[in-house]
Amino acid sequence: MTDVTQVNEASSKAVDNIFEVQNVTLRFGGVTSLNNVSIEQRRGEILAVIGPNGAGKTSLFNCLTGVYKPQEGVINFHAERKGTVNLVGKPPHKVNHMGVARTFQTSRMFNALTTFENIKIGVEASQKTGPIGAMLHLPRTRREERESDHRTLDLLELVGLTHRLNTMADSLPYGDRRRLEIARALGTNPEVLLLDEPAAGTNPSEKLALAELIRTINKETGTSILLIEHDMKLVMSLAQRLYVLNFGQVIASGAPADIQQNPDVIAAYLGAAETDDEPSAPVAQSAPGAPIITDTPDATEAGV
């Protein structure tokens, strides 16, 4: 096999991944939030990152989106439109323009604007019209205005909020606010959508509807989904693969069925069980927001 063939095969393999996080370390003074973290996300995949509170999940998201700059490591984003770029050191707005969008743990809407207007802001973030074009109302400005209106209506339909297009954002039910935030992020036309605890604060019926929406977005738009979520039942039903963080380190990765039975994952959520002649059952304690396992060493029954 020639060197050229090896390079081409390596390049083909790399194209399958949309994100490649390599040996990322993030420190805040003497505190290490992420320690030599490496993950890969395949194009078109729904990937989840889980772990107890304080494991470093949101810090990882902040590194991926340019909010934090890690002291060590590389974050390669293989964008179809822009090519491969290392996101480390890139400001958030440039990361977004490259094709990475996110939502946050808490809803961050423009409360004084309508549902339609909130989504349109996201859509217009990728348009080319500048201040002069907007003031003079040039032909391209008018064309982009029509296009943004149509795109906004399409997104309202996708997330099921067409009937609320003129509702003020602060008047929406909580579940609808989460959908609105997802729609606004999609308005920037991302290749990867990062969802930071999208089901937080939602009721069981809203969680089911949210899971179906995420599947629809992934299937119909081809958008890769990277998900942080504490609801293990939701995660296991959505994710094709998972990474588990604990104290800033990756302790496990694999398919949901493998993660459910992984002893390191169970120990991270519950603490290691004491052992004598025979192993004892896991103690019914967990990190805040983590599932509780009682009376059984089988994590599947508790949704871990």
One Martini backbone bead per residue (centre of mass of N, CA, C, O) as a GRO file, in nm:
protein
  304
    1MET     BB    1   0.095   0.037   0.024
    2THR     BB    2   0.071   0.355  -0.022
    3ASP     BB    3   0.094   0.667   0.109
    4VAL     BB    4  -0.146   0.787  -0.047
    5THR     BB    5  -0.354   0.575   0.034
    6GLN     BB    6  -0.333   0.619   0.340
    7VAL     BB    7  -0.421   0.914   0.336
    8ASN     BB    8  -0.698   0.872   0.200
    9GLU     BB    9  -0.811   0.680   0.417
   10ALA     BB   10  -0.781   0.877   0.653
   11SER     BB   11  -0.963   1.097   0.531
   12SER     BB   12  -1.220   0.926   0.507
   13LYS     BB   13  -1.241   0.867   0.809
   14ALA     BB   14  -1.257   1.165   0.906
   15VAL     BB   15  -1.528   1.241   0.761
   16ASP     BB   16  -1.713   1.072   0.960
   17ASN     BB   17  -1.623   1.303   1.140
   18ILE     BB   18  -1.722   1.609   1.295
   19PHE     BB   19  -1.585   1.542   1.574
   20GLU     BB   20  -1.248   1.609   1.733
   21VAL     BB   21  -1.142   1.539   2.053
   22GLN     BB   22  -0.801   1.616   2.176
   23ASN     BB   23  -0.669   1.637   2.475
   24VAL     BB   24  -0.850   1.807   2.670
   25THR     BB   25  -0.759   2.091   2.882
   26LEU     BB   26  -0.916   2.249   3.176
   27ARG     BB   27  -0.838   2.543   3.369
   28PHE     BB   28  -0.894   2.691   3.710
   29GLY     BB   29  -0.625   2.726   3.812
   30GLY     BB   30  -0.626   2.451   4.036
   31VAL     BB   31  -0.867   2.363   3.853
   32THR     BB   32  -0.982   2.068   3.687
   33SER     BB   33  -1.233   2.023   3.450
   34LEU     BB   34  -1.044   1.902   3.217
   35ASN     BB   35  -0.883   1.569   3.149
   36ASN     BB   36  -0.787   1.449   2.869
   37VAL     BB   37  -1.014   1.485   2.648
   38SER     BB   38  -1.176   1.235   2.428
   39ILE     BB   39  -1.377   1.273   2.128
   40GLU     BB   40  -1.627   1.134   1.896
   41GLN     BB   41  -1.824   1.241   1.609
   42ARG     BB   42  -2.056   1.145   1.394
   43ARG     BB   43  -2.211   1.190   1.116
   44GLY     BB   44  -2.553   1.208   1.210
   45GLU     BB   45  -2.534   1.183   1.514
   46ILE     BB   46  -2.646   1.071   1.837
   47LEU     BB   47  -2.481   1.220   2.110
   48ALA     BB   48  -2.382   1.151   2.450
   49VAL     BB   49  -2.325   1.331   2.763
   50ILE     BB   50  -2.243   1.201   3.079
   51GLY     BB   51  -2.291   1.274   3.435
   52PRO     BB   52  -2.234   1.408   3.704
   53ASN     BB   53  -2.225   1.664   3.881
   54GLY     BB   54  -1.924   1.822   3.787
   55ALA     BB   55  -1.783   1.655   3.539
   56GLY     BB   56  -1.772   1.867   3.258
   57LYS     BB   57  -1.993   1.907   3.039
   58THR     BB   58  -2.025   2.220   3.003
   59SER     BB   59  -1.726   2.272   2.957
   60LEU     BB   60  -1.719   2.122   2.692
   61PHE     BB   61  -1.923   2.298   2.543
   62ASN     BB   62  -1.760   2.565   2.582
   63CYS     BB   63  -1.524   2.466   2.407
   64LEU     BB   64  -1.683   2.400   2.140
   65THR     BB   65  -1.807   2.724   2.136
   66GLY     BB   66  -1.577   2.942   2.261
   67VAL     BB   67  -1.602   3.023   2.565
   68TYR     BB   68  -1.363   2.832   2.604
   69LYS     BB   69  -1.002   2.795   2.650
   70PRO     BB   70  -0.797   2.556   2.629
   71GLN     BB   71  -0.469   2.468   2.723
   72GLU     BB   72  -0.529   2.185   2.588
   73GLY     BB   73  -0.559   2.078   2.270
   74VAL     BB   74  -0.805   1.957   2.022
   75ILE     BB   75  -1.074   2.093   1.792
   76ASN     BB   76  -1.215   1.921   1.537
   77PHE     BB   77  -1.400   2.052   1.255
   78HIS     BB   78  -1.593   1.881   1.000
   79ALA     BB   79  -1.697   2.074   0.757
   80GLU     BB   80  -1.870   2.090   0.464
   81ARG     BB   81  -1.842   2.408   0.407
   82LYS     BB   82  -1.535   2.476   0.560
   83GLY     BB   83  -1.402   2.243   0.670
   84THR     BB   84  -1.119   2.206   0.857
   85VAL     BB   85  -1.117   2.305   1.213
   86ASN     BB   86  -0.978   2.466   1.484
   87LEU     BB   87  -1.164   2.589   1.767
   88VAL     BB   88  -0.940   2.688   1.923
   89GLY     BB   89  -0.986   3.037   1.991
   90LYS     BB   90  -1.264   3.072   1.889
   91PRO     BB   91  -1.524   3.258   1.871
   92PRO     BB   92  -1.857   3.203   1.897
   93HIS     BB   93  -1.950   3.340   1.625
   94LYS     BB   94  -1.755   3.171   1.446
   95VAL     BB   95  -1.850   2.892   1.527
   96ASN     BB   96  -2.137   2.934   1.422
   97HIS     BB   97  -2.059   2.997   1.120
   98MET     BB   98  -1.934   2.697   1.087
   99GLY     BB   99  -2.183   2.500   1.236
  100VAL     BB  100  -2.237   2.578   1.554
  101ALA     BB  101  -2.493   2.499   1.786
  102ARG     BB  102  -2.687   2.610   2.085
  103THR     BB  103  -2.800   2.537   2.402
  104PHE     BB  104  -2.934   2.584   2.732
  105GLN     BB  105  -3.023   2.518   3.048
  106THR     BB  106  -3.135   2.801   3.022
  107SER     BB  107  -3.350   3.013   2.907
  108ARG     BB  108  -3.266   3.245   2.611
  109MET     BB  109  -3.473   3.482   2.552
  110PHE     BB  110  -3.668   3.727   2.385
  111ASN     BB  111  -3.927   3.839   2.569
  112ALA     BB  112  -4.018   4.101   2.379
  113LEU     BB  113  -4.062   3.878   2.170
  114THR     BB  114  -4.162   3.676   1.943
  115THR     BB  115  -4.142   3.375   1.816
  116PHE     BB  116  -4.076   3.465   1.529
  117GLU     BB  117  -3.849   3.671   1.604
  118ASN     BB  118  -3.655   3.478   1.744
  119ILE     BB  119  -3.599   3.296   1.498
  120LYS     BB  120  -3.512   3.518   1.294
  121ILE     BB  121  -3.249   3.589   1.431
  122GLY     BB  122  -3.110   3.323   1.362
  123VAL     BB  123  -3.142   3.337   1.054
  124GLU     BB  124  -2.993   3.626   1.015
  125ALA     BB  125  -2.699   3.544   1.110
  126SER     BB  126  -2.635   3.417   0.796
  127GLN     BB  127  -2.649   3.677   0.658
  128LYS     BB  128  -2.520   3.948   0.430
  129THR     BB  129  -2.651   4.189   0.526
  130GLY     BB  130  -2.594   4.517   0.585
  131PRO     BB  131  -2.649   4.831   0.693
  132ILE     BB  132  -2.675   4.961   0.411
  133GLY     BB  133  -2.873   4.762   0.283
  134ALA     BB  134  -3.095   4.809   0.497
  135MET     BB  135  -3.135   5.115   0.450
  136LEU     BB  136  -3.176   5.086   0.119
  137HIS     BB  137  -3.325   4.832   0.031
  138LEU     BB  138  -3.203   4.618  -0.133
  139PRO     BB  139  -3.252   4.346  -0.323
  140ARG     BB  140  -3.104   4.148  -0.133
  141THR     BB  141  -3.259   4.230   0.119
  142ARG     BB  142  -3.540   4.145   0.019
  143ARG     BB  143  -3.470   3.852  -0.035
  144GLU     BB  144  -3.375   3.779   0.255
  145GLU     BB  145  -3.640   3.848   0.391
  146ARG     BB  146  -3.809   3.630   0.254
  147GLU     BB  147  -3.632   3.389   0.335
  148SER     BB  148  -3.654   3.426   0.645
  149ASP     BB  149  -3.959   3.392   0.665
  150HIS     BB  150  -3.974   3.104   0.547
  151ARG     BB  151  -3.776   2.971   0.746
  152THR     BB  152  -3.931   3.039   1.005
  153LEU     BB  153  -4.191   2.883   0.932
  154ASP     BB  154  -4.056   2.607   0.906
  155LEU     BB  155  -3.956   2.593   1.204
  156LEU     BB  156  -4.228   2.618   1.339
  157GLU     BB  157  -4.332   2.352   1.220
  158LEU     BB  158  -4.112   2.157   1.322
  159VAL     BB  159  -4.173   2.243   1.647
  160GLY     BB  160  -4.488   2.319   1.685
  161LEU     BB  161  -4.538   2.675   1.666
  162THR     BB  162  -4.742   2.807   1.465
  163HIS     BB  163  -4.977   2.888   1.677
  164ARG     BB  164  -4.729   3.090   1.822
  165LEU     BB  165  -4.596   3.325   1.643
  166ASN     BB  166  -4.739   3.584   1.822
  167THR     BB  167  -4.611   3.503   2.080
  168MET     BB  168  -4.475   3.578   2.356
  169ALA     BB  169  -4.209   3.436   2.504
  170ASP     BB  170  -4.303   3.487   2.815
  171SER     BB  171  -4.593   3.320   2.748
  172LEU     BB  172  -4.475   3.052   2.734
  173PRO     BB  173  -4.447   2.752   2.787
  174TYR     BB  174  -4.182   2.575   2.882
  175GLY     BB  175  -4.174   2.364   2.652
  176ASP     BB  176  -4.189   2.584   2.424
  177ARG     BB  177  -3.925   2.727   2.494
  178ARG     BB  178  -3.743   2.491   2.420
  179ARG     BB  179  -3.831   2.480   2.123
  180LEU     BB  180  -3.751   2.768   2.051
  181GLU     BB  181  -3.448   2.739   2.104
  182ILE     BB  182  -3.401   2.524   1.889
  183ALA     BB  183  -3.505   2.688   1.646
  184ARG     BB  184  -3.301   2.919   1.666
  185ALA     BB  185  -3.051   2.742   1.626
  186LEU     BB  186  -3.144   2.629   1.345
  187GLY     BB  187  -3.140   2.911   1.197
  188THR     BB  188  -2.810   2.890   1.156
  189ASN     BB  189  -2.743   2.626   1.005
  190PRO     BB  190  -2.637   2.363   1.133
  191GLU     BB  191  -2.438   2.064   1.172
  192VAL     BB  192  -2.436   2.115   1.488
  193LEU     BB  193  -2.628   2.027   1.785
  194LEU     BB  194  -2.627   2.162   2.112
  195LEU     BB  195  -2.770   2.005   2.407
  196ASP     BB  196  -2.843   2.151   2.727
  197GLU     BB  197  -3.067   2.015   2.896
  198PRO     BB  198  -3.365   2.011   2.743
  199ALA     BB  199  -3.548   1.856   2.985
  200ALA     BB  200  -3.538   2.066   3.188
  201GLY     BB  201  -3.849   2.106   3.360
  202THR     BB  202  -4.006   1.880   3.235
  203ASN     BB  203  -4.253   1.678   3.162
  204PRO     BB  204  -4.327   1.370   3.050
  205SER     BB  205  -4.475   1.463   2.788
  206GLU     BB  206  -4.251   1.663   2.699
  207LYS     BB  207  -4.027   1.453   2.672
  208LEU     BB  208  -4.151   1.286   2.446
  209ALA     BB  209  -4.174   1.522   2.243
  210LEU     BB  210  -3.872   1.593   2.243
  211ALA     BB  211  -3.761   1.327   2.139
  212GLU     BB  212  -3.913   1.338   1.868
  213LEU     BB  213  -3.788   1.604   1.771
  214ILE     BB  214  -3.490   1.514   1.765
  215ARG     BB  215  -3.532   1.290   1.559
  216THR     BB  216  -3.645   1.469   1.334
  217ILE     BB  217  -3.405   1.655   1.300
  218ASN     BB  218  -3.198   1.435   1.234
  219LYS     BB  219  -3.355   1.310   0.987
  220GLU     BB  220  -3.451   1.570   0.810
  221THR     BB  221  -3.164   1.749   0.834
  222GLY     BB  222  -2.887   1.593   0.933
  223THR     BB  223  -2.828   1.673   1.216
  224SER     BB  224  -2.610   1.678   1.453
  225ILE     BB  225  -2.618   1.542   1.794
  226LEU     BB  226  -2.535   1.697   2.110
  227LEU     BB  227  -2.587   1.557   2.443
  228ILE     BB  228  -2.712   1.681   2.753
  229GLU     BB  229  -2.832   1.458   3.022
  230HIS     BB  230  -3.010   1.331   3.317
  231ASP     BB  231  -3.218   1.168   3.160
  232MET     BB  232  -3.178   0.838   3.108
  233LYS     BB  233  -3.423   0.753   2.945
  234LEU     BB  234  -3.382   0.957   2.720
  235VAL     BB  235  -3.092   0.891   2.639
  236MET     BB  236  -3.132   0.580   2.574
  237SER     BB  237  -3.352   0.646   2.343
  238LEU     BB  238  -3.152   0.836   2.156
  239ALA     BB  239  -2.871   0.733   2.171
  240GLN     BB  240  -2.606   0.568   2.002
  241ARG     BB  241  -2.395   0.714   2.189
  242LEU     BB  242  -2.158   0.731   2.475
  243TYR     BB  243  -2.028   0.954   2.722
  244VAL     BB  244  -1.837   0.946   3.033
  245LEU     BB  245  -1.815   1.169   3.301
  246ASN     BB  246  -1.553   1.216   3.567
  247PHE     BB  247  -1.377   1.452   3.690
  248GLY     BB  248  -1.296   1.534   3.374
  249GLN     BB  249  -1.325   1.228   3.274
  250VAL     BB  250  -1.311   0.956   3.073
  251ILE     BB  251  -1.471   0.632   3.166
  252ALA     BB  252  -1.673   0.597   2.911
  253SER     BB  253  -1.780   0.413   2.608
  254GLY     BB  254  -2.081   0.366   2.401
  255ALA     BB  255  -2.340   0.189   2.409
  256PRO     BB  256  -2.611   0.186   2.604
  257ALA     BB  257  -2.590  -0.113   2.698
  258ASP     BB  258  -2.295  -0.084   2.802
  259ILE     BB  259  -2.332   0.152   3.004
  260GLN     BB  260  -2.544   0.020   3.196
  261GLN     BB  261  -2.307  -0.215   3.283
  262ASN     BB  262  -2.091  -0.025   3.383
  263PRO     BB  263  -1.906  -0.009   3.671
  264ASP     BB  264  -1.791   0.283   3.652
  265VAL     BB  265  -2.064   0.422   3.620
  266ILE     BB  266  -2.199   0.326   3.877
  267ALA     BB  267  -1.980   0.442   4.067
  268ALA     BB  268  -2.010   0.742   3.985
  269TYR     BB  269  -2.312   0.762   4.091
  270LEU     BB  270  -2.279   0.574   4.383
  271GLY     BB  271  -2.036   0.442   4.445
  272ALA     BB  272  -1.848   0.219   4.581
  273ALA     BB  273  -1.877  -0.092   4.684
  274GLU     BB  274  -1.860  -0.296   4.931
  275THR     BB  275  -1.629  -0.572   5.011
  276ASP     BB  276  -1.619  -0.911   5.076
  277ASP     BB  277  -1.704  -1.212   4.989
  278GLU     BB  278  -1.941  -1.037   4.880
  279PRO     BB  279  -2.116  -0.837   4.696
  280SER     BB  280  -2.283  -0.558   4.737
  281ALA     BB  281  -2.527  -0.356   4.712
  282PRO     BB  282  -2.609  -0.070   4.608
  283VAL     BB  283  -2.634   0.235   4.716
  284ALA     BB  284  -2.902   0.475   4.772
  285GLN     BB  285  -2.704   0.683   4.599
  286SER     BB  286  -2.653   1.014   4.452
  287ALA     BB  287  -2.606   1.239   4.247
  288PRO     BB  288  -2.720   1.517   4.149
  289GLY     BB  289  -2.951   1.410   3.896
  290ALA     BB  290  -2.924   1.118   3.944
  291PRO     BB  291  -2.990   0.807   3.943
  292ILE     BB  292  -3.149   0.551   4.129
  293ILE     BB  293  -3.018   0.260   4.293
  294THR     BB  294  -3.201  -0.033   4.410
  295ASP     BB  295  -3.156  -0.366   4.501
  296THR     BB  296  -2.948  -0.355   4.243
  297PRO     BB  297  -2.679  -0.420   4.007
  298ASP     BB  298  -2.883  -0.340   3.778
  299ALA     BB  299  -2.891  -0.058   3.582
  300THR     BB  300  -3.136  -0.091   3.391
  301GLU     BB  301  -3.372  -0.056   3.602
  302ALA     BB  302  -3.276   0.262   3.650
  303GLY     BB  303  -3.142   0.388   3.366
  304VAL     BB  304  -2.810   0.383   3.352
   0.00000   0.00000   0.00000
